[in-house]
Amino acid sequence: MLKKILSPKSCADCRVCCVFDREDIWEIPLLSEELISYIKENLDSDIKYEKQGDEYRLLMSFNDGEELSYCPVLTETGCALGDKKPFDCRVWPFRVNRISDNLCGITVSPVCECVSSVSLKKLSDFLFDNSEGESLADVMFSYVKKHPENIKPYIEKYPILAIKEM
């Protein structure tokens, strides 16, 4: 979906979106029950997770003294889930944030160095491009309407590219 602005190789080389510190646990992507079953049956039967609303959050393992933990489905060549990635991973570095009680916004994370060099105009044009059907903005707002647990709190200084009443 993001290949027009972000190459798969640059993502695989960077991996910043696949690492979490102890304070960013809330940012770990949510997975469906079907995806958890797929992971347990095909990738790692010992994977740990916890229920989060109607979905599941993978549990990260932090060794003594370590502040960072990589996603357990990350491999040397990138994500082992490929096209089965959860919503947050498929749309990263875009995210849906709660701006206020009834407003959500699509923001872009400045943590992603590959995209932070792209102009906000180009990112916005990409987000609203509907030349192949639905725009990414439409897909994202539609998804979180059905799965509100995927709406993240707004982080100050994340540029807001779209706002919608929810």
N, C-alpha and C positions, 0 to 999 in steps of 0.2 A: 504494500500500500504506500509506503514512504519512499520507494525506490527512485522517485522523480527528484527528490531533494537529498537523499541519504543513501550511499552505496552500502550493500550488505557487507562488503569487505571493511569499510571504515567502522561499521558497528562491531563486527567481530574482533577487530583490532583494539577497539577502545574499551568496551565492556563496563563503562562507568555506571550504566543503568542496571547492571547485574550485581552490583556490590552494595551492601547495606551496612550502616554502622548501628550501634546499639540504640541510638536515638531515632533512627529512621525506620523502625520496624513497621510503623503505620503505612509506610510507602510500599511494602512488599505487595506485589500483585495478588489479586484474588483469583482463584481457580474454581471452575465448576467441578461437580462431583465426577462427571465423565472424564475430565482431564486428570483428576487425581487418580482415577482407576487406570487410565492409560499409562500414567507415569509409573504406578506401582506394578502394572503387568509388563511393561515394555522397557522401562529405564532403570528403576531402583525400587525394589519392593520394601526397602527399609526407610524410605523417605518419611519424614515426620511432618505433620500438618495439624492445624487447628481449625475448628468451625468458626466462621465469621459471617453471621447472618445466614443467607442461603448458599454461601460459597465457602471456600477454604483458603487459608493462608499457609504457605509453606513455612516451616520453622527453620530459621537460620541457626547454624551452630557456631558459637564463638569460643575459641580456645582461650585458655587463661592468658590474660595480658593482651589479647588481640581485640582491636576495636572494630575490625571489618570482617564481614562474612560474605562469601560469594553465593549466589543462587545455586542450589544443589543440582539443577539441570543444565548448568553452564558447562560446556566442554572446551577442549583446546580449539575447536573450530567454530565455536559459537553456541547458540542455544540448541539443545538436543530436541526441543519440541518443534523446531522448524515452523511450518505453517499452522501448527496447533497452539501457538503461543497464546497466553491469556490476553484479554483486552488491553490492559495497561502496557504490556510489552509490545503489542502490535502497533500502538499509536505513539509510543515514546518517541521523541521528547515532548509531544503534546500531551496534555492531561486536562481532565475536567475538574475544576475547582469550585467549591462553594464560595461565592463572593458575598452573599448575604442570605437571609432566610429563604427568599424566593428567587434568587438569581444565581445562575451557574455561569462560569466562563471557561472558555478553552484558552489555556495558557501554554507557553512553551518554556521548557526548563533551560535556564542558562548553563546548567551543569553539562549539557551535551555540547562539547566543543565543536563537533562536526556541523551542528546546525546553528550554533551561536554566531557563526561568521556569515550566515545568510541574512539578508535584510528582512525586516519585519514585513515589508510590503510583499516580498516574494513568498514568505511563509504564509501570509494571509491569503494571497492569491492561490497558493497550493491548497490551503485549508478549504476554500470555497469553490474550488474547481469541480464542476459537475459534468465535465465533458465525457466521463465514462459512466454516467449514471448519477448516483448520490454523491454528494461532496463528503469529504472526510468530516467536516463539521456536522453534517446531517447524521452521519453514521455514529459519531461520538455522542451527540445529544440524544439520539434515539436509544442507544445502548444504555446510557445512565438513567434514562427515564424508566427502563425496565429493570435496571440493576443499580438503584441509588446508593448501595453500599460501595460502589466504585467511585463515587464523588469524593475527591480529596479536599482537605482544607486548603484555602488559598495561602500561598506563601508570598509575602511581600517581595517585590522586585521581579516577580515572574511576569513578563509581558502578557497582557490579556489581548487575545486576538478576536474573540467573539464572546458575546453575552446573550443569554437566553433566560427568560422567565420559566421557571420549572414548578 
